[in-house]
Every structure is written in structure tokens, then in C-alpha cells.
């Protein structure tokens, strides 16, 4: 189980910076910056995940959420107290590491679920533009 060496909340940018020791022979650290929105929509609480498979609740309009407080849970996790009142999710070290390692994939999945549910998000336009065909570099004129 990876154990973070440093956790720092950047309230102004609404990001949680987490340092994990690198498990390679070279040592060093892996540093993840996770947005408060990302952490909020991927909370492990029953409010988000439901009480059984298929009961997940898509979290909407969390772009401006911030973390108000962080409290330790034993030697294995933290609780993030969000400024929207949500504070029931426990983030284990394994969970935080997983979220950091797969952040791009998880975020894309979240945006796709929003799109399928016909909700908007500023990052959806970026995702759509990324998957559109690039314009042709050749100017073709038919006369």
C-alpha cells in the first residue's frame, strides 16, 4: 500500500497535491494534483456510490466545490470535508493513489457520463473538440 509523504491543499486553485514515494529502483516521488471537483465526484460515500451496484448517483455542478478541511482517519486514510457540506467519504491511501494514477481516464469517464445524461460541463467542449476530425491541411477548391 503506498503511503503519501506529503498532502497539501491549494485552496485558491482548488487542488489537493499528494506526494507518494516512487516504487521504482530510482526512488523519488510521484506527485498528483487532484481537483476538488474530481475528488468530490469520485467520493466513495454512499451518497455517490449508492448502497449497491447500479445505485450510483451522478454528481452534478461541482465545478466550484472546495475542500474546507482535511482530517486523518487512523494511519490509512483521510476524510475530506467539502464546502458543499459533503464529508462522508473516506479516501484511503490506495484510493488516492489510484485516483492520481488514473485521473485522466476517470475524468474522461465522468465527462462521458455527464454527456450521456445530457448535462453540461465546461470540460465537455474540450473533450468533444479533442475527438473531432482535424480540418484538412489542404485547401481544395472545385470550379
C-alpha positions as CSV (number, residue, x, y, z in Angstrom):
1,X,0.0,0.0,0.0
2,X,1.5,3.3,-1.0
3,X,1.5,5.9,1.9
4,X,1.7,9.5,1.0
5,X,4.7,11.5,2.2
6,X,3.0,14.9,1.8
7,X,-0.5,16.2,1.3
8,X,-1.1,19.9,0.6
9,X,-4.4,21.7,-0.1
10,X,-4.2,24.6,-2.5
11,X,-7.5,26.4,-1.7
12,X,-7.0,29.1,-4.3
13,X,-6.6,26.7,-7.2
14,X,-9.0,24.1,-5.6
15,X,-6.4,21.3,-5.9
16,X,-5.1,18.7,-3.5
17,X,-1.4,17.9,-4.0
18,X,-0.4,14.4,-2.9
19,X,3.2,13.1,-2.9
20,X,3.8,9.3,-2.9
21,X,7.1,7.6,-2.8
22,X,8.1,6.2,-6.2
23,X,8.3,2.4,-6.2
24,X,10.9,2.3,-8.9
25,X,14.6,1.5,-8.2
26,X,15.4,5.1,-8.8
27,X,13.3,6.3,-5.9
28,X,11.9,9.8,-6.0
29,X,8.3,10.8,-5.7
30,X,5.1,10.7,-7.7
31,X,3.2,13.9,-7.3
32,X,-0.5,14.1,-8.2
33,X,-2.7,17.3,-8.3
34,X,-6.3,16.3,-8.0
35,X,-9.0,19.0,-8.3
36,X,-11.5,19.3,-5.5
37,X,-14.3,18.7,-8.1
38,X,-12.6,15.4,-9.2
39,X,-12.3,14.2,-5.6
40,X,-15.9,15.2,-4.8
41,X,-17.4,13.4,-7.8
42,X,-15.3,10.3,-7.1
43,X,-16.1,10.2,-3.4
44,X,-16.6,6.6,-2.0
45,X,-19.5,7.7,0.1
46,X,-22.9,6.0,-0.2
47,X,-24.3,9.4,-1.4
48,X,-22.2,9.0,-4.5
49,X,-21.7,5.2,-5.0
50,X,-25.1,4.1,-3.6
51,X,-25.6,1.2,-1.3
52,X,-25.5,-1.5,-4.1
53,X,-24.3,-1.8,-7.7
54,X,-26.4,0.2,-10.1
55,X,-27.4,2.8,-7.4
56,X,-24.6,5.3,-8.2
57,X,-25.6,8.9,-8.2
58,X,-24.1,11.2,-10.9
59,X,-22.7,14.2,-9.2
60,X,-23.6,17.5,-10.9
61,X,-22.4,21.1,-10.8
62,X,-19.4,20.5,-8.5
63,X,-17.1,22.8,-10.5
64,X,-16.8,25.4,-7.7
65,X,-16.6,23.0,-4.8
66,X,-13.5,23.3,-2.5
67,X,-12.2,21.4,0.5
68,X,-12.8,23.2,3.8
69,X,-10.9,20.7,6.0
70,X,-8.9,17.5,5.9
71,X,-8.9,15.1,8.9
72,X,-6.9,11.9,9.3
73,X,-8.6,8.5,9.6
74,X,-6.1,6.3,11.5
75,X,-3.0,5.7,9.6
76,X,-4.7,4.6,6.4
77,X,-6.9,7.4,5.1
78,X,-8.2,11.0,5.3
79,X,-11.7,12.5,5.3
80,X,-12.2,15.5,3.0
81,X,-14.8,18.0,4.3
82,X,-16.1,19.8,1.2
83,X,-17.6,23.3,1.4
84,X,-20.9,22.0,-0.1
85,X,-21.4,20.0,3.2
86,X,-20.3,16.7,1.9
87,X,-18.0,15.0,4.4
88,X,-18.9,11.3,4.5
89,X,-16.3,9.9,2.0
90,X,-13.1,8.3,3.3
91,X,-10.2,8.4,1.0
92,X,-7.7,5.6,1.7
93,X,-4.1,5.9,0.6
94,X,-4.8,3.2,-2.0
95,X,-7.8,5.1,-3.3
96,X,-5.9,8.4,-3.6
97,X,-3.1,6.7,-5.4
98,X,-5.5,5.0,-7.8
99,X,-7.3,8.3,-8.5
100,X,-3.9,10.0,-9.1
101,X,-2.6,7.3,-11.4
102,X,-5.8,7.1,-13.5
103,X,-7.0,10.7,-13.2
104,X,-7.3,11.3,-17.0
105,X,-9.2,8.1,-17.6
106,X,-11.6,8.6,-14.7
107,X,-12.2,12.3,-15.6
108,X,-13.0,11.3,-19.2
109,X,-15.4,8.7,-18.0
110,X,-17.1,11.2,-15.7
111,X,-17.5,13.7,-18.6
112,X,-18.9,11.0,-20.9
113,X,-21.5,10.0,-18.2
114,X,-22.5,13.7,-17.9
115,X,-22.9,13.9,-21.7
116,X,-25.0,10.7,-21.8
117,X,-27.2,12.2,-19.1
118,X,-27.5,15.4,-21.2
119,X,-25.8,17.6,-18.7
120,X,-23.2,20.3,-19.5
121,X,-19.7,20.9,-18.1
122,X,-17.0,23.3,-19.4
123,X,-14.6,20.4,-20.0
124,X,-17.1,18.6,-22.3
125,X,-16.4,21.1,-25.1
126,X,-12.7,20.3,-24.8
127,X,-13.4,16.6,-24.9
128,X,-15.6,17.0,-27.9
129,X,-13.0,19.1,-29.8
130,X,-10.3,16.5,-29.0
131,X,-12.3,13.8,-30.7
132,X,-13.4,15.7,-33.8
133,X,-11.6,15.2,-37.0
134,X,-8.9,17.9,-37.7
135,X,-9.6,20.2,-40.6
136,X,-7.9,19.2,-43.8
137,X,-4.5,20.9,-44.2
138,X,-5.1,21.2,-48.0
139,X,-7.3,23.8,-49.4
140,X,-9.4,22.1,-52.1
141,X,-11.4,24.2,-54.5
142,X,-13.8,22.8,-57.1
143,X,-14.6,25.0,-60.0
